[in-house]
Amino acid sequence: METDQKVDNPESFGKLLPQVREKAMEIAATLSAQDIPKGSSVTAEAIRRAEEWFTELEG
């Protein structure tokens, strides 16, 4: 798994709830090029997954 993808817009993380921001940063650090849908970015995909995680956590 490739883990050297750069977060393209780190300021976007600042707009998130603290627990979602932490999860998004964890996810961004582990995303590989194959994990990112075409037309998306590391940041957008990490935030999408973190928000999905948070929604499922909250039930």
Secondary structure per residue as TSV (DSSP state, phi and psi in degrees):
chain	resnum	aa	ss	phi	psi
A	1	M	-	360.0	130.9
A	2	E	-	-84.4	129.4
A	3	T	-	-123.9	17.1
A	4	D	-	-98.5	18.5
A	5	Q	-	-65.7	140.0
A	6	K	-	-93.4	141.6
A	7	V	-	-74.5	120.2
A	8	D	S	-82.8	-20.2
A	9	N	-	-148.0	74.0
A	10	P	G	-61.1	-22.7
A	11	E	G	-61.7	-27.5
A	12	S	G	-61.5	-29.8
A	13	F	G	-67.3	-29.1
A	14	G	G	-65.4	-19.5
A	15	K	G	-85.5	-3.6
A	16	L	S	-94.3	158.6
A	17	L	-	-59.3	148.1
A	18	P	H	-52.8	-44.1
A	19	Q	H	-70.2	-32.1
A	20	V	H	-72.7	-40.4
A	21	R	H	-60.5	-45.8
A	22	E	H	-60.7	-44.5
A	23	K	H	-66.1	-41.4
A	24	A	H	-61.7	-39.4
A	25	M	H	-68.3	-37.7
A	26	E	H	-61.3	-47.2
A	27	I	H	-63.1	-45.5
A	28	A	H	-58.2	-36.7
A	29	A	H	-68.8	-20.1
A	30	T	H	-108.9	-4.5
A	31	L	-	-70.2	140.8
A	32	S	-	-109.9	169.7
A	33	A	G	-57.0	-35.5
A	34	Q	G	-70.2	-21.1
A	35	D	G	-80.7	-13.3
A	36	I	S	-101.3	120.0
A	37	P	-	-61.4	147.6
A	38	K	T	-56.8	135.0
A	39	G	T	87.7	-1.6
A	40	S	-	-106.3	-173.2
A	41	S	-	-138.3	168.4
A	42	V	H	-57.5	-47.1
A	43	T	H	-62.0	-50.0
A	44	A	H	-61.5	-42.5
A	45	E	H	-69.3	-40.4
A	46	A	H	-63.9	-42.8
A	47	I	H	-65.8	-42.6
A	48	R	H	-58.7	-46.9
A	49	R	H	-67.4	-38.8
A	50	A	H	-66.9	-40.4
A	51	E	H	-65.9	-37.8
A	52	E	H	-63.6	-44.6
A	53	W	H	-57.9	-47.0
A	54	F	H	-64.6	-42.4
A	55	T	H	-60.6	-44.2
A	56	E	H	-67.4	-35.5
A	57	L	H	-64.9	-42.6
A	58	E	H	-74.5	-19.8
A	59	G	-	74.1	360.0
